Amino acid sequence: MKIDKLAGDRFKERPSDCVIDSHALMIRGGYIKGVANGIYSSYMPMRRITRKIENIIREEMDAIDGQEVQFPVVMPGSLWEESGRFTSIGSELCRFKDRNGIPMVLGMTHEEAAVQLVRESANTYTKYPFMIYQIQTKFRDEGRPRAGLIRVREFTMKDAYSFHTSQEDLERYYKICYDAYNRIFARCGIPEVVTVKSDSGMMGGSISHEYMLLTPIGEDSIAICGECDYRANMEAAECITENKCEGEDKPLELVYTPGIHTIEDICNFLHTPLEESCKAVVYQKNMTDEYVIVFIRGDLDVNETKLTNYLGEEVHPGEITEDCGLYAGFIGPYGIDKDKFTVIIDKSLEGTHNLSCGANKPEYHYTGLKISRDLGDVEYVELAKITDGGICPNCGKHSISISRGIEVGNIFQLGTKYTKSMGMQYLDADGNLQYPIMGCYGIGVGRLAASVCEVHHDDYGPIWPMSIAPWQVHICCLRSDDEECKGFSDKLYEDMLGDNIEVLYDDRNIRPGAMFSDADLIGVPVRVIVSPRNLAENLCEVVTRDKEINEKVPKDEVIPFVRKLIAERLAACK
């Protein structure tokens, strides 16, 4: 490919709306162009990168007996009604009606389509286990698309679905996919990806893992133990607390607290630490606006994903009105009307005493609250966010640190959630009808490309791994107006093409600085610089984008030298 024919512009200025480096570099380098909020078109360099990622994924999926299929982007709403997700998923699911008034959806995930494809044919145990996968466009009406391809509304994803006749067989295959994913990310140039326990969310199922690329710009928070191998998404990490009941129990006492509304204010007023307080966090259910009040230790925050999973429905921050029966800043667990409100006591309050809390009366708080004495037997629910320096759920040490990461893949043990709801059954060896057990495995292709760019770049542009680079070699002819320089560059380009080397050729009559600036933005791993000065010594300059190699190579040895570099760097991505 000659760069003067390459569609898309490359420019120096950072776009003002790009909040992370990968987004800015992909816009500046002519990889993508915005079409609408969270929707992008891809230029040739980006398409070559994503095609290589897709091929790596295909090779690894095929190697574990995956069968590539393709599901439709548009599906009838009735299919999603079978699973119950047509109404349970919120505005992220794009619903519309066709010309005949039939409800339809744009696929944001394809569990329903996978079951629909195989539920008639996979009717006997002899056809199990098997896995089907696709690489397909999806649309999720994301509420806050940002960061370029990291969080979008339209995206390309590989999703795979396995079907099994036993939980043991699912767990066996789950481990196989787990290892295959590690190979995929290593081959794409990011072996540093880590796996974390995660929340299954809208997918359902009991066991799930996310593959996280640790980076400060990541949107996900990850709890990592520095003493053992525990890693979990904040949404799924258990928050373990220690409550030291020091001193004698104090009586429950009503205290006049005028003008005090926050948990920090009351603790300052009473000269007590936050750990010795009980705060109320108020929500409302999305469907009914019913109030949900979570009581939690004052130094902790509610994990809303855990709360949603516990309730089985979505919630939003509560709006406290004058006639709702609640008094903002003065809400407490003692004496609250449990018939009127859904009241939940977080596990962090178990074993506490002498707490301060709201008195459900304007301008008053209680001190001396002891849950077991003053509230009787209560159900404690673990809803708190794990904290930096917190207790590891695995080894029990105060060794948790919170890091940021980008989710580049996920795997779920779905169980029978979809096969049961959609009536998929098979005859077992004894002639009895059973529901298949499913696994689900996803990788976002564009997000993976952007994530690689995010961790492999410098101030001048991406540094693409050889395995997914848009081209392997970039020839820079510094003097296209010099006959010898142009002639040798042309021949080198043709010889490399004939030797099946992926090569980009820049023979524009522009300043070397501008040429090198474009080359940095395109990020090809190996650069061959042809100039009259070096040719006078029968040499070419070969440099790598990561600046590890900068050598003068005899011009007759350039192609063998380049081929060796390509082979070494491809081998490093395995």
C-alpha positions in Angstrom: 0.0 0.0 0.0 1.3 3.5 -0.9 0.6 6.0 1.8 -0.3 8.8 -0.7 -3.4 6.7 -1.6 -4.3 5.9 2.0 -7.7 7.3 2.9 -7.9 9.4 6.1 -5.8 12.3 7.4 -3.0 12.3 10.0 -2.5 15.4 12.0 -0.5 16.7 15.0 -3.2 18.5 17.2 -5.0 16.5 19.9 -8.8 16.6 19.5 -10.3 18.4 22.4 -13.0 15.8 23.0 -10.6 12.9 23.4 -10.1 12.1 27.1 -7.7 9.2 26.7 -4.6 8.7 24.6 -5.8 5.8 22.5 -8.8 7.7 21.3 -6.7 10.7 20.4 -4.1 8.7 18.6 -6.7 6.7 16.6 -8.3 10.0 15.5 -5.0 11.7 14.7 -3.6 8.6 13.0 -6.5 8.1 10.6 -7.8 4.9 12.1 -11.4 5.8 13.0 -13.8 8.6 12.4 -16.8 9.5 14.5 -20.3 9.1 12.9 -22.5 9.6 16.0 -22.0 9.5 19.8 -20.3 6.1 20.4 -20.4 5.1 16.7 -17.4 5.0 14.5 -16.3 4.2 11.0 -12.9 2.5 10.5 -10.3 3.4 8.0 -8.0 0.8 6.4 -5.3 0.7 9.1 -7.9 0.0 11.8 -9.6 -2.6 9.7 -6.4 -4.4 9.1 -5.7 -4.5 12.8 -9.2 -5.8 13.8 -9.1 -8.4 11.0 -5.8 -9.7 12.5 -7.4 -9.8 15.9 -10.4 -11.6 14.5 -8.1 -14.2 12.8 -6.3 -14.8 16.1 -9.6 -15.4 17.8 -10.8 -17.7 15.1 -7.6 -19.8 15.3 -8.0 -20.2 19.0 -11.7 -20.9 18.9 -11.3 -23.4 16.2 -8.5 -25.1 18.1 -10.9 -25.9 21.0 -13.6 -27.3 18.6 -15.5 -24.1 18.1 -17.9 -23.9 15.2 -18.2 -20.5 13.6 -21.8 -19.4 12.9 -23.5 -16.1 12.3 -26.6 -14.8 14.1 -28.7 -11.9 12.8 -28.2 -8.3 14.0 -32.0 -7.8 14.1 -34.1 -10.3 16.0 -37.8 -10.5 16.8 -38.8 -9.3 20.2 -40.7 -12.5 20.8 -37.4 -14.4 21.0 -36.3 -12.1 23.9 -39.7 -12.4 25.5 -39.0 -16.1 25.7 -36.0 -15.5 27.9 -37.7 -12.7 29.8 -35.1 -10.1 28.8 -37.3 -8.1 26.4 -38.7 -6.3 29.5 -36.0 -6.9 32.1 -33.3 -5.1 30.3 -33.5 -1.3 30.3 -32.9 1.3 27.7 -29.6 -0.3 26.6 -31.7 -2.6 24.4 -32.8 -0.9 21.2 -36.4 -1.9 20.5 -38.4 -1.0 17.4 -41.3 -2.2 15.3 -41.0 -3.3 11.6 -43.5 -2.2 9.0 -45.9 -4.9 10.1 -45.9 -3.6 13.7 -43.9 -6.6 15.0 -41.6 -5.8 17.9 -37.9 -6.2 17.0 -34.6 -5.7 18.8 -31.1 -4.9 17.7 -28.8 -7.6 19.1 -26.7 -6.4 22.1 -25.8 -10.0 22.9 -27.0 -13.3 21.3 -27.8 -15.9 24.0 -31.4 -16.1 22.7 -30.3 -16.5 19.1 -27.8 -19.2 20.0 -30.5 -21.3 21.8 -32.9 -20.7 18.9 -30.3 -21.9 16.4 -29.6 -25.3 18.0 -32.6 -26.2 20.2 -34.3 -28.5 17.7 -31.2 -30.2 16.4 -29.4 -30.8 19.7 -32.2 -33.1 20.9 -30.1 -36.0 22.1 -27.2 -36.4 24.6 -25.0 -37.9 21.8 -24.7 -34.4 20.2 -23.1 -32.9 23.3 -20.9 -31.1 24.2 -20.4 -28.5 21.5 -19.5 -24.8 21.1 -20.7 -22.3 18.5 -19.3 -18.8 18.1 -19.6 -15.7 15.9 -17.8 -12.4 15.2 -20.6 -10.0 14.7 -21.8 -6.4 15.0 -23.8 -5.5 18.1 -25.6 -2.4 19.3 -26.0 -1.4 22.9 -27.5 2.0 23.6 -24.8 2.8 26.1 -25.8 5.7 28.4 -22.4 7.3 28.4 -20.2 6.3 25.5 -16.7 7.7 25.9 -13.0 7.0 25.4 -13.2 6.2 21.7 -13.5 2.4 21.1 -13.3 1.6 24.8 -17.0 2.4 25.4 -19.2 2.5 22.4 -22.7 1.8 21.3 -22.0 -0.1 18.1 -19.2 -2.7 18.3 -17.9 -5.9 16.9 -17.7 -8.8 19.3 -16.7 -12.4 19.3 -19.3 -14.3 21.4 -19.2 -18.0 21.9 -21.8 -20.3 23.5 -21.1 -23.8 24.7 -23.7 -26.5 25.6 -23.2 -29.4 28.0 -25.1 -32.2 29.7 -23.5 -31.7 33.1 -22.0 -29.0 35.3 -18.8 -31.0 35.5 -18.4 -30.9 31.7 -19.2 -27.2 31.6 -16.4 -26.6 34.2 -14.0 -28.7 32.2 -14.7 -26.7 29.0 -14.8 -23.4 31.0 -11.1 -24.1 31.9 -10.3 -24.8 28.3 -11.8 -21.5 27.2 -10.1 -19.7 30.1 -6.7 -20.9 28.8 -7.6 -20.1 25.2 -8.4 -16.5 26.2 -5.0 -16.1 27.9 -3.4 -17.2 24.6 -5.5 -14.8 22.6 -4.4 -11.8 24.7 -0.8 -12.9 24.7 -0.9 -13.3 20.9 -2.4 -9.8 20.5 0.5 -8.4 22.5 -1.0 -7.9 26.0 0.1 -10.9 28.1 -0.3 -8.7 31.2 -4.1 -9.1 31.1 -5.3 -10.6 34.4 -8.5 -12.5 35.3 -10.8 -11.3 38.0 -14.0 -12.7 39.5 -16.9 -10.7 38.3 -20.6 -10.1 38.6 -22.7 -11.8 35.9 -25.1 -8.8 35.5 -27.7 -9.1 32.8 -26.1 -12.3 31.5 -27.1 -14.4 34.5 -25.3 -17.4 35.8 -23.4 -18.0 38.9 -19.7 -18.1 38.0 -18.0 -15.5 35.8 -14.6 -14.0 35.1 -13.5 -10.8 33.4 -10.1 -10.3 31.7 -8.7 -7.0 32.8 -5.9 -4.9 31.3 -4.7 -2.9 34.3 -4.3 0.8 33.3 -5.1 4.0 35.2 -7.6 5.0 32.5 -9.8 1.9 33.0 -13.4 2.4 34.0 -13.6 -0.7 36.1 -12.2 -0.9 39.7 -10.5 -4.1 40.6 -9.7 -5.4 44.1 -6.3 -7.1 44.1 -4.6 -8.8 47.1 -0.9 -8.2 47.5 -0.5 -11.4 49.6 -2.3 -14.0 47.5 -3.8 -14.4 44.0 -7.2 -13.0 44.8 -8.5 -10.6 42.2 -12.1 -9.5 41.7 -14.1 -6.7 40.1 -15.4 -4.2 42.7 -18.9 -5.2 41.8 -18.3 -8.8 42.9 -15.7 -8.4 45.6 -16.9 -9.3 49.1 -16.4 -6.6 51.7 -15.2 -8.1 55.0 -15.3 -5.9 58.1 -14.0 -6.3 61.6 -16.0 -4.7 64.4 -14.3 -4.4 67.8 -16.9 -3.9 70.5 -14.7 -2.2 73.0 -16.1 -0.9 76.3 -19.5 -1.4 77.9 -22.8 -1.3 76.0 -24.3 2.1 76.3 -28.1 2.7 76.5 -30.0 4.0 73.4 -30.2 7.7 74.0 -32.0 10.4 72.0 -29.8 13.4 71.3 -30.8 16.8 70.0 -28.7 17.5 66.9 -29.9 20.7 65.2 -28.6 21.5 61.7 -26.7 18.3 61.4 -27.6 16.2 58.3 -24.5 14.2 57.2 -22.8 11.2 58.8 -19.6 13.2 58.9 -21.3 16.1 60.7 -22.8 13.8 63.4 -19.5 12.1 64.0 -17.8 15.4 64.4 -20.5 16.6 66.7 -20.2 13.5 68.9 -16.4 13.2 68.5 -16.7 9.6 67.3 -15.1 7.8 64.3 -17.2 7.0 61.2 -16.8 3.3 62.0 -19.0 3.9 65.1 -21.9 5.2 63.1 -24.8 3.8 61.1 -25.8 5.7 58.0 -28.8 5.4 55.7 -28.6 5.3 51.9 -32.0 5.7 50.2 -32.9 4.3 46.8 -36.2 3.8 44.9 -37.1 0.8 42.7 -37.2 1.8 39.1 -40.5 0.0 38.4 -42.5 1.1 41.4 -40.6 4.0 43.0 -40.9 2.0 46.3 -38.3 3.2 48.8 -35.4 1.0 49.7 -33.3 2.0 52.7 -29.9 0.4 53.2 -28.3 0.9 56.6 -24.5 0.5 56.5 -21.5 1.3 58.6 -20.7 5.0 58.3 -17.2 4.6 56.7 -18.5 2.4 53.9 -20.4 2.8 50.6 -23.2 0.7 49.1 -22.3 -1.4 46.1 -25.3 -0.8 43.9 -24.6 -3.9 41.8 -24.9 -6.1 44.8 -28.1 -4.3 45.8 -29.6 -4.7 42.4 -28.8 -8.4 42.4 -30.2 -8.8 45.9 -33.5 -7.1 45.0 -33.7 -8.6 41.5 -34.5 -5.3 40.0 -32.9 -1.9 39.2 -32.9 1.0 41.6 -32.0 4.7 41.4 -31.1 7.2 44.1 -34.1 8.1 46.2 -35.8 11.4 46.2 -36.9 12.3 49.7 -40.1 14.3 49.5 -42.0 16.1 52.3 -44.8 13.5 52.4 -42.8 10.3 52.0 -42.3 9.8 55.8 -38.5 10.1 55.7 -36.4 12.9 57.0 -33.2 13.5 55.1 -30.2 13.4 57.4 -32.2 11.8 60.3 -33.0 8.3 59.0 -32.2 5.4 61.3 -33.0 1.7 61.7 -34.6 2.0 65.1 -38.3 2.7 64.9 -38.5 2.9 61.1 -41.7 1.6 59.5 -40.7 -1.7 57.9 -44.2 -2.1 56.4 -43.9 1.1 54.4 -40.2 0.8 53.3 -37.9 -2.0 52.2 -35.2 -2.0 54.9 -31.9 -3.7 54.5 -29.2 -4.0 57.1 -25.7 -4.4 55.7 -23.4 -7.1 57.1 -20.9 -4.4 58.2 -23.2 -3.6 61.1 -23.1 -7.2 62.5 -21.5 -7.3 65.9 -21.5 -3.5 66.4 -22.6 -1.5 69.4 -22.7 2.1 70.6 -23.5 3.4 67.2 -24.9 6.8 66.3 -27.7 6.9 63.8 -30.7 8.9 62.7 -33.8 8.9 65.0 -36.4 9.3 62.2 -37.3 12.6 63.8 -36.1 16.0 62.5 -33.1 17.4 64.4 -32.5 14.2 66.5 -30.1 11.3 66.4 -29.7 8.3 68.6 -26.5 7.2 70.3 -25.7 3.9 71.9 -27.4 1.8 69.2 -26.8 -1.9 69.4 -28.4 -3.8 66.5 -28.8 -7.2 68.2 -30.3 -5.5 71.3 -32.4 -2.7 69.8 -33.6 -4.3 66.6 -33.7 -8.0 67.6 -32.9 -10.7 65.0 -32.2 -9.2 61.6 -31.0 -10.5 58.3 -27.6 -9.1 57.4 -26.9 -8.7 53.7 -23.4 -8.1 52.3 -23.8 -5.0 50.1 -20.8 -2.8 50.9 -18.0 -1.9 48.5 -14.6 -3.3 49.3 -12.1 -0.7 50.2 -8.4 0.0 49.7 -6.5 -1.6 52.5 -9.5 -3.8 53.2 -9.5 -7.5 54.3 -8.9 -10.1 51.5 -11.8 -12.6 51.3 -9.3 -15.2 50.3 -6.3 -14.9 52.8 -7.9 -12.7 55.4 -5.1 -10.1 55.5 -5.5 -6.4 55.3 -3.9 -6.4 51.8 -6.5 -5.3 49.3 -5.5 -2.5 46.9 -7.9 -1.0 44.3 -6.6 -0.7 40.8 -8.2 0.4 37.5 -8.6 -1.7 34.4 -10.2 -2.1 31.0 -12.4 -5.2 30.6 -11.2 -6.9 27.3 -13.0 -10.2 27.7 -15.4 -12.1 29.8 -16.6 -15.7 30.4 -19.7 -16.9 32.2 -21.2 -20.1 33.4 -24.8 -19.5 32.5 -26.3 -22.7 33.7 -29.8 -23.4 32.4 -31.1 -19.8 32.5 -31.7 -19.6 28.8 -32.4 -23.3 27.9 -35.1 -23.5 30.5 -36.8 -20.3 29.7 -36.7 -21.0 26.0 -37.7 -24.7 26.2 -34.5 -26.3 24.9 -34.3 -30.0 26.0 -32.5 -33.2 25.0 -33.0 -36.9 25.8 -30.4 -38.3 28.1 -29.0 -41.8 28.0 -32.0 -43.0 30.1 -34.5 -41.4 27.8 -35.3 -38.6 30.2 -35.7 -35.0 29.1 -33.0 -32.6 30.4 -32.1 -29.0 30.0 -28.6 -28.3 28.5 -26.2 -26.3 30.6 -24.6 -23.3 28.9 -21.3 -21.3 29.0 -20.8 -17.9 27.3 -17.5 -16.3 26.3 -17.0 -12.8 24.8 -14.3 -10.5 23.5 -14.8 -7.0 22.1 -12.6 -6.7 19.0 -12.5 -2.9 18.7 -12.1 -2.5 22.4 -9.2 -4.9 22.4 -7.5 -3.0 19.6 -7.9 0.3 21.5 -6.7 -1.3 24.8 -3.5 -2.5 23.1 -3.0 1.1 21.8 -3.6 2.5 25.3 -0.8 0.5 26.9 1.6 0.4 23.9 2.1 4.0 22.7 4.4 6.9 23.3 3.9 10.6 22.8 4.1 10.3 19.0 1.8 7.4 18.3 0.9 3.7 18.8 3.6 1.0 19.0 1.7 -1.9 17.6 2.7 -5.5 18.3 3.8 -7.3 15.2 1.0 -9.8 15.5 -1.8 -7.2 15.0 0.1 -4.3 13.3 -1.6 -2.8 10.3 1.6 -3.5 8.3 4.8 -5.2 9.2 7.2 -2.8 7.4 7.1 0.9 6.6 9.4 2.1 3.8 10.3 5.8 4.0 11.9 7.2 0.8 13.4 10.5 2.0 14.1 11.9 -1.5 11.6 10.9 -4.1 13.1 13.5 -6.4 16.5 11.6 -6.3 16.5 9.0 -9.1 18.7 6.4 -7.2 16.8 6.8 -4.0 13.4 6.5 -5.6 14.5 3.6 -7.8 15.9 1.6 -4.9 12.8 2.3 -2.8 10.5 1.2 -5.6 12.4 -2.0 -6.1 12.5 -2.7 -2.3 8.8 -2.2 -2.1 8.1 -4.6 -5.0 10.5 -7.2 -3.7 8.9 -7.1 -0.3 5.4 -7.5 -1.8 6.7 -10.4 -3.8 8.1 -11.9 -0.6 4.7 -11.7 1.1 5.8 -9.0 3.5 3.1 -6.6 4.6 4.5 -3.3 3.6 3.4 0.4 3.6 5.4 2.7 1.2 5.8 6.4 1.6 7.4 8.0 -1.4 5.7 11.4 -1.1 7.8 14.5 -1.8 7.6 15.9 1.8 10.0 16.9 4.6 11.5 13.9 6.5 10.1 15.3 9.8 6.5 15.2 8.4 7.1 11.7 6.9 8.4 10.4 10.3 5.6 12.0 12.2 3.1 10.1 10.0 5.1 6.9 10.4 4.9 7.2 14.2 1.2 7.7 14.1 0.7 4.6 12.0 2.9 2.7 14.3 4.3 0.0 12.0 6.8 -2.1 14.0 9.7 -2.0 11.4 10.8 1.1 9.5 13.2 1.0 6.5 14.6 4.5 5.8 16.1 5.0 2.3 18.2 8.2 1.8 20.9 9.3 -0.7 23.4 9.6 2.1 23.1 6.0 3.2 22.8 4.7 -0.3 26.2 6.3 -1.1 27.6 3.7 1.4 25.3 0.9 0.0 23.3 1.0 3.3 19.7 1.4 4.5 18.7 2.4 8.0 16.4 -0.1 9.7 14.7 1.1 12.9 11.9 -0.3 15.1 9.0 1.7 16.3 9.8 0.8 19.9 13.3 2.3 19.4 15.0 -1.0 20.5 16.8 -1.4 17.1 18.5 1.2 14.9 21.0 -0.3 12.5 22.6 0.5 9.2 22.1 -2.6 7.0 23.7 -3.4 3.6 21.0 -2.7 1.1 21.3 -6.2 -0.3 20.6 -7.7 3.1 17.6 -5.5 4.0 14.9 -8.1 3.3 16.6 -11.0 5.1 17.2 -8.7 8.1 13.6 -7.5 8.1 12.3 -11.0 7.8 14.3 -12.0 10.8 12.9 -9.1 12.8 9.3 -10.0 11.8 9.8 -13.6 12.8 11.3 -12.7 16.2 8.6 -10.3 17.0 5.8 -12.6 15.9 7.4 -15.3 18.1 7.4 -12.9 21.1 3.6 -12.6 20.8 2.9 -16.2 21.6 
